[in-house]
Amino acid sequence: MSTSPAGPLPPADGLLSAARRNLRELAHGLSHASHPSTPLLAHAPKRWQRLLPYVVVLALASTFIPVTITVLTTDYGVPGALAGALGVAQAAPLLMLAHRPLQAWWIIFPADILGALVMLAQPAEPDGVWPWTPPGIVAYLFLLLALGLRETRRTVIAVWAVTGAAGVVLHLIAPDRGSDSALLLTILAAVVLVIGGAVRERGVAQRRLAEQETISEAERAQRTLLEERARIARELHDVVAHHMSVITVQADSAPYRISGLPKAAEEEFTAIAAAARESLGEMRRLLSVLRSDGTEGDRAPQPGLDRLQQLVEATVRAGLPAELTLSKELSPGQGSRLSEVPPAVDLSAYRIVQEALANVVRHAPGARTRVLVATERNHLIVLVVNGPAARRRGSPLETSGTGHGLVGMRERVRLTGGTLDTGPLPDGGFRVAARMPLPPATAPSAAPADPLPPEDL
């Protein structure tokens, strides 16, 4: 079959090319370790687990060196000095199994072949085991287990193939020499390598799963943060748009409300109104990007401190014993200074209380909860403290949280330039404390009453 140089290879040539490529890959796997020289279990959490591989390899080497020498001298008649050299070469590299098993194989495997050739020169025993000695087989299986736990599938297949091929060649050299241990080692080697490879691949899969879960959790936290920022931006649009609309109306109507304005002043008011209208248009275009599905119809006025009482009452109706304490200057009615609280702080305070109460409902059902909102030293203080969950209410709706609600609180507080302090209490409750700055004119002359301590809940 003839083909052009650019055409496909003939079937025979293709098979030869694939065979050569596979042989090169197997040779590369035998000559290059697939892992760094870090010890097995180097990343284990406990010290005894990290030391365990060294204890095991030390026990193996100290056991197999004298046993191999004894078997070679007594059962196979190998001279003492030669038996000692072979015993050390076949068993001492077991000390390398913890961190360099492939390099240990390059020492033990040739030593085992050399030992088989040396035994071939000795008188044959009727019931002798050849070409591999019993201690050599057991030690070699430990070596293969270490290889299966550390090396790739390509490397362990190459080791198994070379081991089987060496056994076949030695058996062909002396087919009538004792019992054939080459077939036994080939079968046991396959079993051990499969077990080691399965354990290794399972560990790799678990590590990858743990890494993916960590990445997924980080992505979820980042997505929650971005969603909360977009929500804050939408709410701030409603707040700022109101003030920009007022500026536009005032600037447009100023020439009609104020008589005797000079021409330059009228032109200035006209420019202010035009700039305000342009800013409103830019904000609406930006909002169209930030709004996600299902939020186009959210046109209701944004809540604030004046609706905290309704929020707490709704929570009480849901079965949570909650109380609200508002300082006198923030309570609705005569003398109230609610209108002086900046819109961003007003909205953030409401959302913080809302999220904190929702967390109590989810994680501590039936817990006594106290909400305190007051001003102190040019700051708005928002404190939500709950006790432990009521036993009669059963288990919490959620036993573990993602912390995404706290992320939203921190974003809102950071937006206003304030600080947020959250954490568990000794009695099993939880505390959320936000401190957001206010304009100097908003702060009252007298400090409010101190918040009730957690132990009073």
C-alpha positions as CSV (number, residue, x, y, z in Angstrom):
1,M,0.0,0.0,0.0
2,S,1.5,3.3,-1.1
3,T,0.7,6.7,0.1
4,S,1.9,10.2,-0.4
5,P,4.2,11.8,2.2
6,A,1.2,13.9,3.4
7,G,-1.2,11.0,3.4
8,P,-2.0,8.7,6.3
9,L,0.5,6.1,7.5
10,P,-0.1,2.4,6.4
11,P,-1.6,0.3,9.2
12,A,1.7,-1.6,9.9
13,D,3.7,1.6,10.1
14,G,1.0,3.2,12.3
15,L,1.1,0.3,14.7
16,L,4.9,0.4,14.8
17,S,4.8,4.2,15.5
18,A,2.3,3.8,18.3
19,A,4.4,1.0,19.8
20,R,7.5,3.1,19.7
21,R,5.7,6.0,21.3
22,N,4.3,3.8,24.1
23,L,7.8,2.4,24.7
24,R,9.2,5.9,24.9
25,E,6.5,6.8,27.4
26,L,7.1,3.7,29.5
27,A,10.9,4.4,29.5
28,H,10.3,8.0,30.5
29,G,8.0,6.8,33.4
30,L,10.7,4.5,34.6
31,S,13.4,7.1,34.5
32,H,11.5,10.1,35.9
33,A,9.7,10.2,39.2
34,S,6.2,11.8,38.9
35,H,6.4,13.5,42.3
36,P,8.8,15.6,44.2
37,S,11.0,14.0,46.8
38,T,8.7,15.0,49.6
39,P,8.0,12.1,52.1
40,L,4.8,10.2,52.1
41,L,2.2,11.8,54.4
42,A,4.4,15.0,54.6
43,H,1.2,17.1,54.7
44,A,-0.6,15.1,57.4
45,P,-2.0,17.2,60.2
46,K,-0.4,15.2,63.1
47,R,3.3,14.7,63.8
48,W,3.0,10.9,64.4
49,Q,1.3,10.6,61.0
50,R,4.3,12.4,59.3
51,L,6.8,10.2,61.2
52,L,4.9,6.9,60.4
53,P,6.5,6.3,57.0
54,Y,10.0,6.6,58.4
55,V,9.2,4.1,61.2
56,V,7.7,1.7,58.6
57,V,10.7,1.8,56.2
58,L,13.2,1.5,59.1
59,A,11.3,-1.6,60.4
60,L,11.3,-3.1,56.9
61,A,15.0,-2.6,56.3
62,S,16.0,-3.8,59.7
63,T,13.9,-6.9,59.2
64,F,14.7,-7.9,55.6
65,I,18.5,-7.3,55.6
66,P,19.3,-10.1,58.1
67,V,16.5,-12.4,56.9
68,T,17.7,-12.1,53.2
69,I,21.3,-12.8,54.2
70,T,20.3,-15.8,56.3
71,V,18.2,-17.3,53.5
72,L,20.9,-16.8,50.9
73,T,23.6,-18.5,53.0
74,T,21.5,-21.3,54.5
75,D,19.0,-22.2,51.8
76,Y,21.0,-21.4,48.6
77,G,24.6,-21.9,49.8
78,V,25.8,-18.4,48.8
79,P,29.1,-17.5,50.4
80,G,28.8,-15.2,53.4
81,A,30.4,-12.1,52.0
82,L,28.5,-12.3,48.7
83,A,25.3,-13.0,50.6
84,G,25.8,-10.0,52.8
85,A,26.4,-7.7,49.8
86,L,23.3,-9.1,48.0
87,G,21.2,-8.8,51.2
88,V,22.1,-5.2,51.7
89,A,21.6,-4.3,48.0
90,Q,18.1,-6.0,48.0
91,A,16.8,-4.7,51.3
92,A,18.7,-1.5,52.4
93,P,17.0,0.6,49.6
94,L,13.7,0.0,51.4
95,L,14.7,3.0,53.5
96,M,14.1,5.2,50.4
97,L,10.4,4.1,50.1
98,A,9.1,7.1,52.1
99,H,10.3,9.7,49.6
100,R,12.1,8.1,46.5
101,P,10.5,4.7,45.8
102,L,11.3,4.7,42.1
103,Q,15.0,5.3,42.8
104,A,14.8,2.4,45.3
105,W,13.4,0.2,42.6
106,W,16.3,0.9,40.3
107,I,18.6,-0.6,43.0
108,I,16.5,-3.4,44.3
109,F,15.4,-4.8,41.0
110,P,18.9,-5.2,39.5
111,A,20.0,-6.6,42.8
112,D,17.3,-9.2,42.7
113,I,18.3,-10.2,39.1
114,L,21.9,-10.4,40.2
115,G,20.9,-12.6,43.1
116,A,19.0,-14.9,40.8
117,L,22.1,-15.3,38.6
118,V,24.3,-16.0,41.6
119,M,21.9,-18.7,42.9
120,L,21.9,-20.2,39.4
121,A,25.6,-21.0,39.9
122,Q,24.9,-22.9,43.1
123,P,23.7,-26.5,43.2
124,A,20.0,-26.8,42.6
125,E,17.7,-27.8,45.5
126,P,14.7,-30.0,44.6
127,D,12.3,-27.8,46.4
128,G,14.2,-24.5,46.0
129,V,12.4,-21.3,45.1
130,W,13.9,-19.6,42.1
131,P,14.5,-17.0,40.5
132,W,13.1,-14.9,43.4
133,T,13.7,-15.8,47.0
134,P,10.8,-15.7,49.5
135,P,12.1,-12.6,51.5
136,G,12.9,-11.0,48.1
137,I,9.3,-11.4,47.0
138,V,7.8,-9.9,50.1
139,A,10.2,-7.0,50.1
140,Y,9.6,-6.4,46.5
141,L,5.8,-6.3,47.1
142,F,6.3,-3.6,49.7
143,L,8.4,-1.7,47.1
144,L,5.6,-2.0,44.6
145,L,3.0,-0.8,47.1
146,A,5.1,2.3,47.7
147,L,5.3,2.8,43.9
148,G,1.6,2.4,43.5
149,L,0.9,5.0,46.2
150,R,3.3,7.6,44.7
151,E,3.8,7.1,40.9
152,T,1.5,7.5,37.9
153,R,-0.3,4.7,36.2
154,R,2.1,4.8,33.3
155,T,5.1,4.2,35.7
156,V,3.6,1.3,37.6
157,I,2.6,-0.4,34.3
158,A,6.2,-0.1,33.1
159,V,7.5,-1.5,36.4
160,W,5.1,-4.4,36.2
161,A,5.9,-5.1,32.6
162,V,9.7,-5.1,33.2
163,T,9.3,-7.3,36.3
164,G,7.2,-9.8,34.3
165,A,9.6,-9.7,31.4
166,A,12.6,-10.4,33.7
167,G,10.9,-13.3,35.2
168,V,10.1,-14.8,31.8
169,V,13.7,-14.4,30.7
170,L,15.1,-16.1,33.8
171,H,12.6,-18.9,33.6
172,L,13.7,-19.5,30.0
173,I,17.3,-19.6,31.1
174,A,16.6,-22.4,33.6
175,P,13.1,-23.8,33.1
176,D,13.7,-26.8,35.3
177,R,15.3,-24.9,38.2
178,G,13.1,-25.4,41.3
179,S,9.6,-23.9,41.6
180,D,8.8,-21.0,39.4
181,S,8.4,-17.9,41.6
182,A,8.4,-15.6,38.6
183,L,4.7,-16.2,37.8
184,L,3.8,-15.8,41.4
185,L,5.5,-12.4,41.7
186,T,4.0,-11.2,38.5
187,I,0.5,-12.0,39.7
188,L,1.0,-10.6,43.2
189,A,2.7,-7.5,41.7
190,A,-0.4,-6.8,39.6
191,V,-2.6,-7.0,42.6
192,V,-0.5,-4.8,44.8
193,L,0.0,-2.2,42.1
194,V,-3.7,-2.1,41.5
195,I,-4.4,-1.6,45.2
196,G,-1.8,1.1,45.5
197,G,-2.9,2.9,42.4
198,A,-6.6,2.8,43.6
199,V,-5.6,4.3,46.9
200,R,-3.5,7.0,45.2
201,E,-6.2,8.0,42.7
202,R,-8.8,8.2,45.5
203,G,-6.5,10.5,47.5
204,V,-6.0,12.6,44.5
205,A,-9.7,12.8,43.8
206,Q,-10.4,13.8,47.4
207,R,-7.7,16.6,47.3
208,R,-9.1,17.9,44.1
209,L,-12.7,17.8,45.5
210,A,-11.5,19.7,48.6
211,E,-9.8,22.3,46.4
212,Q,-12.9,22.7,44.2
213,E,-15.1,23.1,47.3
214,T,-12.7,25.8,48.6
215,I,-12.8,27.6,45.2
216,S,-16.5,27.3,45.0
217,E,-17.0,28.7,48.5
218,A,-14.7,31.6,47.6
219,E,-16.6,32.2,44.4
220,R,-19.9,32.1,46.3
221,A,-18.6,34.6,48.8
222,Q,-17.4,36.9,46.0
223,R,-20.7,36.6,44.1
224,T,-22.6,37.4,47.3
225,L,-20.4,40.5,47.8
226,L,-21.0,41.7,44.3
227,E,-24.7,41.1,44.5
228,E,-24.8,43.0,47.8
229,R,-22.9,45.9,46.3
230,A,-25.2,46.0,43.3
231,R,-28.2,46.0,45.7
232,I,-26.7,48.9,47.7
233,A,-26.0,50.8,44.4
234,R,-29.7,50.4,43.4
235,E,-30.9,51.6,46.7
236,L,-28.5,54.5,46.8
237,H,-29.8,55.4,43.3
238,D,-33.3,55.9,44.7
239,V,-31.9,58.0,47.6
240,V,-29.7,60.2,45.4
241,A,-32.2,60.5,42.6
242,H,-34.7,62.1,45.0
243,H,-32.2,64.8,46.0
244,M,-31.1,65.4,42.4
245,S,-34.7,65.8,41.4
246,V,-35.2,68.4,44.1
247,I,-32.1,70.3,42.9
248,T,-33.5,70.2,39.3
249,V,-36.9,71.6,40.3
250,Q,-35.4,74.3,42.6
251,A,-32.9,75.4,39.9
252,D,-35.6,75.5,37.2
253,S,-38.1,77.4,39.4
254,A,-35.6,79.8,40.9
255,P,-36.1,82.6,38.3
256,Y,-39.9,82.5,38.8
257,R,-39.7,82.3,42.6
258,I,-37.1,85.0,43.1
259,S,-37.7,88.3,41.4
260,G,-35.0,90.6,40.2
261,L,-32.4,88.0,39.5
262,P,-29.6,89.2,37.2
263,K,-29.2,87.6,33.8
264,A,-26.0,85.8,35.0
265,A,-27.8,84.2,37.9
266,E,-30.6,82.9,35.7
267,E,-28.1,81.4,33.4
268,E,-26.3,79.8,36.3
269,F,-29.5,78.3,37.6
270,T,-30.3,77.0,34.1
271,A,-26.8,75.4,33.9
272,I,-27.3,73.8,37.4
273,A,-30.7,72.3,36.3
274,A,-29.2,71.0,33.1
275,A,-26.3,69.3,34.9
276,A,-28.7,67.8,37.4
277,R,-30.9,66.4,34.7
278,E,-27.8,65.0,32.9
279,S,-26.6,63.4,36.1
280,L,-30.0,61.8,36.6
281,G,-29.9,60.4,33.1
282,E,-26.4,58.9,33.7
283,M,-27.6,57.3,37.0
284,R,-30.6,55.7,35.2
285,R,-28.4,54.3,32.5
286,L,-26.0,52.9,35.2
287,L,-29.0,51.5,37.1
288,S,-30.2,49.6,34.0
289,V,-26.9,47.7,34.1
290,L,-27.0,47.0,37.8
291,R,-30.6,45.8,37.9
292,S,-30.9,42.0,37.6
293,D,-33.9,40.0,36.6
294,G,-36.9,40.5,38.9
295,T,-35.8,43.9,40.3
296,E,-37.2,46.1,37.6
297,G,-40.5,46.4,39.5
298,D,-38.9,47.4,42.8
299,R,-40.0,51.0,42.9
300,A,-41.2,51.3,46.5
301,P,-39.5,54.0,48.8
302,Q,-36.5,52.7,50.6
303,P,-37.1,51.9,54.3
304,G,-35.3,53.6,57.2
305,L,-35.3,54.1,60.9
306,D,-39.0,55.2,60.9
307,R,-40.0,51.6,59.9
308,L,-37.9,49.8,62.5
309,Q,-40.9,49.4,64.8
310,Q,-42.9,47.7,62.0
311,L,-40.0,45.4,61.3
312,V,-39.7,44.4,65.0
313,E,-43.4,43.9,65.3
314,A,-43.4,41.6,62.2
315,T,-40.6,39.6,63.8
316,V,-42.5,39.2,67.0
317,R,-45.5,37.9,65.1
318,A,-43.2,35.4,63.5
319,G,-42.5,34.0,67.1
320,L,-39.3,35.8,68.1
321,P,-39.5,37.7,71.4
322,A,-37.8,40.9,70.3
323,E,-37.8,44.5,71.8
324,L,-36.9,47.8,70.1
325,T,-35.3,50.7,72.0
326,L,-35.0,54.0,70.1
327,S,-33.3,57.0,71.6
328,K,-35.6,60.0,72.1
329,E,-34.2,62.0,69.2
330,L,-34.7,59.1,66.8
331,S,-38.3,58.3,67.8
332,P,-41.1,59.6,65.5
333,G,-42.9,62.6,66.8
334,Q,-42.2,66.1,68.0
335,G,-38.5,66.9,68.4
336,S,-37.5,63.9,66.3
337,R,-34.3,64.4,64.3
338,L,-34.8,61.5,61.9
339,S,-34.8,63.8,58.9
340,E,-31.2,64.8,59.8
341,V,-29.9,61.3,59.5
342,P,-28.2,60.8,56.0
343,P,-30.2,58.6,53.7
344,A,-27.3,56.1,53.3
345,V,-27.0,55.7,57.1
346,D,-30.8,55.5,57.5
347,L,-31.1,52.7,55.0
348,S,-28.0,50.8,56.2
349,A,-29.3,50.9,59.8
350,Y,-32.6,49.3,58.7
351,R,-30.9,46.7,56.6
352,I,-28.5,45.7,59.4
353,V,-31.4,45.2,61.9
354,Q,-33.3,43.3,59.2
355,E,-30.5,40.9,58.5
356,A,-29.6,40.5,62.2
357,L,-33.2,39.6,63.1
358,A,-33.4,37.2,60.1
359,N,-30.2,35.5,61.4
360,V,-31.7,35.1,64.9
361,V,-34.8,33.4,63.4
362,R,-32.7,31.0,61.3
363,H,-30.0,30.1,63.9
364,A,-31.6,30.8,67.3
365,P,-35.4,30.4,67.1
366,G,-37.2,31.7,70.1
367,A,-34.2,33.6,71.5
368,R,-34.8,36.8,73.4
369,T,-33.6,39.7,71.3
370,R,-33.0,43.3,72.0
371,V,-32.6,46.0,69.3
372,L,-31.1,49.3,70.3
373,V,-30.6,52.3,68.0
374,A,-29.2,55.5,69.4
375,T,-26.8,58.4,68.6
376,E,-23.6,58.9,70.5
377,R,-20.8,61.3,69.8
378,N,-21.7,62.1,66.2
379,H,-22.3,58.4,65.4
380,L,-25.4,56.2,65.0
381,I,-25.2,53.1,67.1
382,V,-27.1,50.0,66.0
383,L,-27.0,47.1,68.5
384,V,-28.8,43.7,68.1
385,V,-28.1,41.2,70.8
386,N,-29.8,37.8,71.2
387,G,-29.6,35.1,73.8
388,P,-29.4,31.4,73.2
389,A,-32.1,29.6,71.3
390,A,-35.2,28.6,73.3
391,R,-35.2,24.8,73.9
392,R,-38.9,24.5,73.4
393,R,-38.6,25.7,69.8
394,G,-36.6,22.7,68.6
395,S,-33.5,22.7,66.5
396,P,-32.4,25.8,64.5
397,L,-33.5,26.1,60.9
398,E,-29.8,26.3,59.9
399,T,-27.0,24.7,61.9
400,S,-24.2,26.3,59.9
401,G,-24.2,29.6,58.1
402,T,-22.2,30.8,55.1
403,G,-21.5,34.2,56.6
404,H,-22.9,36.0,53.5
405,G,-25.3,38.0,55.6
406,L,-22.4,39.4,57.6
407,V,-20.7,40.2,54.3
408,G,-23.7,42.4,53.4
409,M,-23.7,44.1,56.8
410,R,-20.0,44.9,56.5
411,E,-20.4,46.3,53.0
412,R,-23.1,48.7,54.1
413,V,-21.2,49.8,57.2
414,R,-18.0,50.3,55.1
415,L,-20.0,52.4,52.6
416,T,-20.9,54.9,55.4
417,G,-17.4,54.9,56.8
418,G,-18.4,53.1,60.0
419,T,-17.4,49.9,61.8
420,L,-19.1,46.6,62.5
421,D,-18.4,44.3,65.4
422,T,-20.0,40.8,65.4
423,G,-19.4,37.7,67.4
424,P,-20.8,35.0,69.8
425,L,-21.5,35.7,73.5
426,P,-20.5,33.4,76.4
427,D,-24.1,32.4,77.1
428,G,-24.6,31.1,73.5
429,G,-26.1,34.2,72.1
430,F,-24.8,36.6,69.4
431,R,-24.1,40.3,69.1
432,V,-24.1,42.6,66.1
433,A,-22.9,46.2,66.8
434,A,-22.6,48.8,64.0
435,R,-21.3,52.3,64.4
436,M,-21.8,54.8,61.6
437,P,-20.8,58.4,61.5
438,L,-23.3,61.3,61.4
439,P,-23.0,64.9,60.5
440,P,-22.2,67.1,63.6
441,A,-25.6,68.7,63.5
442,T,-27.3,65.3,63.9
443,A,-25.6,64.4,67.2
444,P,-27.6,65.3,70.4
445,S,-26.1,67.3,73.2
446,A,-26.8,64.6,75.7
447,A,-25.5,61.0,75.4
448,P,-28.1,58.3,75.2
449,A,-28.6,55.6,77.8
450,D,-26.1,52.8,77.7
451,P,-27.1,49.7,75.9
452,L,-28.4,46.8,78.0
453,P,-25.6,44.3,78.6
454,P,-26.0,40.8,77.1
455,E,-26.6,39.2,80.5
456,D,-29.8,41.2,80.9
457,L,-31.4,39.4,78.0
